[in-house]
Amino acid sequence: MAEGANTYIAGHRIGYPGTGSSYVFYHLDWLEAGDRIILHDSADKKYPYRVTEKMAVSPDYVEVMEPEDDKSLISLQTCTLPDYEKRLIIHGELDQKST
């Protein structure tokens, strides 16, 4: 992942039953600062991230997608429960020590 990039992944809280997306973001709100997120690419290379922030924002608050200079970030988004009114955002930074 490139420095100055923010890989942004949005998913439905429940997903689609019978597929790989079923409930994949259901427990996203369990993540806390310091927790690990590991992405795998199609060649099975692993990219370890550390959670840095968790927030709930309005759907039109697009600033959460912005990159930061000299950082490789990940942002995960799903809806909030129980009303789906806001968007839960989990930010993480690439853990250079683990790559």
C-alpha positions as a LaTeX table, in Angstrom:
\begin{tabular}{lrrr}
\hline
Residue & $x$ (\AA) & $y$ (\AA) & $z$ (\AA) \\
\hline
Met1 & 0.00 & 0.00 & 0.00 \\
Ala2 & 1.29 & 3.43 & $-0.91$ \\
Glu3 & 2.15 & 6.20 & 1.53 \\
Gly4 & $-0.29$ & 9.07 & 1.23 \\
Ala5 & $-3.10$ & 6.63 & 0.36 \\
Asn6 & $-6.34$ & 5.90 & 2.17 \\
Thr7 & $-7.77$ & 2.55 & 1.11 \\
Tyr8 & $-11.49$ & 2.98 & 1.72 \\
Ile9 & $-13.71$ & $-0.10$ & 2.00 \\
Ala10 & $-17.45$ & 0.22 & 2.58 \\
Gly11 & $-19.69$ & $-2.72$ & 3.33 \\
His12 & $-23.18$ & $-3.51$ & 4.50 \\
Arg13 & $-23.47$ & $-4.42$ & 8.16 \\
Ile14 & $-25.38$ & $-7.62$ & 7.36 \\
Gly15 & $-24.05$ & $-8.27$ & 3.85 \\
Tyr16 & $-25.65$ & $-10.77$ & 1.53 \\
Pro17 & $-26.61$ & $-14.19$ & 2.95 \\
Gly18 & $-24.90$ & $-17.14$ & 1.30 \\
Thr19 & $-21.95$ & $-15.05$ & 0.08 \\
Gly20 & $-18.53$ & $-14.12$ & 1.46 \\
Ser21 & $-19.96$ & $-10.74$ & 2.49 \\
Ser22 & $-22.52$ & $-12.23$ & 4.87 \\
Tyr23 & $-22.03$ & $-10.45$ & 8.24 \\
Val24 & $-18.43$ & $-9.50$ & 7.34 \\
Phe25 & $-18.85$ & $-5.99$ & 8.86 \\
Tyr26 & $-21.45$ & $-6.95$ & 11.47 \\
His27 & $-19.04$ & $-6.72$ & 14.43 \\
Leu28 & $-16.97$ & $-3.83$ & 13.07 \\
Asp29 & $-17.97$ & $-1.76$ & 16.10 \\
Trp30 & $-16.07$ & $-4.22$ & 18.32 \\
Leu31 & $-12.75$ & $-2.91$ & 17.00 \\
Glu32 & $-10.81$ & $-0.55$ & 19.26 \\
Ala33 & $-7.61$ & 1.49 & 18.97 \\
Gly34 & $-4.62$ & $-0.84$ & 18.78 \\
Asp35 & $-6.54$ & $-3.81$ & 17.31 \\
Arg36 & $-5.15$ & $-5.43$ & 14.14 \\
Ile37 & $-6.77$ & $-5.50$ & 10.71 \\
Ile38 & $-5.12$ & $-7.72$ & 8.11 \\
Leu39 & $-5.93$ & $-7.34$ & 4.43 \\
His40 & $-4.97$ & $-9.99$ & 1.87 \\
Asp41 & $-4.55$ & $-9.21$ & $-1.82$ \\
Ser42 & $-5.19$ & $-11.62$ & $-4.70$ \\
Ala43 & $-1.60$ & $-12.94$ & $-4.42$ \\
Asp44 & $-2.23$ & $-13.55$ & $-0.70$ \\
Lys45 & 0.19 & $-10.84$ & 0.37 \\
Lys46 & $-0.79$ & $-9.60$ & 3.82 \\
Tyr47 & $-1.09$ & $-5.96$ & 4.84 \\
Pro48 & $-1.33$ & $-5.52$ & 8.64 \\
Tyr49 & $-2.95$ & $-2.36$ & 9.98 \\
Arg50 & $-3.46$ & $-1.06$ & 13.52 \\
Val51 & $-6.75$ & 0.61 & 14.39 \\
Thr52 & $-6.18$ & 4.25 & 15.24 \\
Glu53 & $-9.69$ & 5.65 & 15.46 \\
Lys54 & $-13.37$ & 4.74 & 15.57 \\
Met55 & $-16.12$ & 7.26 & 14.89 \\
Ala56 & $-19.73$ & 7.64 & 13.81 \\
Val57 & $-20.36$ & 10.33 & 11.19 \\
Ser58 & $-23.22$ & 11.56 & 9.04 \\
Pro59 & $-23.45$ & 9.98 & 5.57 \\
Asp60 & $-22.38$ & 13.22 & 3.89 \\
Tyr61 & $-19.19$ & 13.65 & 5.95 \\
Val62 & $-16.75$ & 12.67 & 3.19 \\
Glu63 & $-13.64$ & 14.03 & 4.88 \\
Val64 & $-13.09$ & 10.57 & 6.38 \\
Met65 & $-11.93$ & 9.44 & 2.92 \\
Glu66 & $-9.04$ & 11.90 & 2.75 \\
Pro67 & $-5.46$ & 10.57 & 2.70 \\
Glu68 & $-2.74$ & 11.83 & 5.03 \\
Asp69 & 0.76 & 12.68 & 3.84 \\
Asp70 & 3.40 & 10.05 & 4.63 \\
Lys71 & 0.86 & 7.50 & 5.94 \\
Ser72 & $-0.71$ & 4.38 & 4.46 \\
Leu73 & $-4.24$ & 4.25 & 5.85 \\
Ile74 & $-7.25$ & 2.01 & 5.73 \\
Ser75 & $-10.80$ & 3.15 & 6.37 \\
Leu76 & $-13.63$ & 0.69 & 6.89 \\
Gln77 & $-17.23$ & 1.89 & 6.76 \\
Thr78 & $-20.59$ & 0.39 & 7.63 \\
Cys79 & $-23.88$ & 1.70 & 8.98 \\
Thr80 & $-24.64$ & 2.22 & 12.66 \\
Leu81 & $-27.17$ & 0.15 & 14.53 \\
Pro82 & $-30.03$ & 0.10 & 15.27 \\
Asp83 & $-31.25$ & 2.84 & 12.95 \\
Tyr84 & $-28.62$ & 2.95 & 10.14 \\
Glu85 & $-28.65$ & 6.77 & 10.39 \\
Lys86 & $-24.89$ & 7.29 & 10.62 \\
Arg87 & $-21.79$ & 5.65 & 9.24 \\
Leu88 & $-19.35$ & 3.81 & 11.48 \\
Ile89 & $-15.78$ & 4.52 & 10.39 \\
Ile90 & $-12.76$ & 2.53 & 11.52 \\
His91 & $-9.40$ & 4.09 & 10.62 \\
Gly92 & $-6.14$ & 2.18 & 10.70 \\
Glu93 & $-2.52$ & 2.78 & 9.77 \\
Leu94 & $-0.22$ & 0.30 & 8.06 \\
Asp95 & 1.92 & $-1.42$ & 10.68 \\
Gln96 & 5.36 & $-1.08$ & 9.08 \\
Lys97 & 6.91 & $-3.28$ & 11.79 \\
Ser98 & 4.86 & $-6.27$ & 10.61 \\
Thr99 & 5.37 & $-5.97$ & 6.85 \\
\hline
\end{tabular}
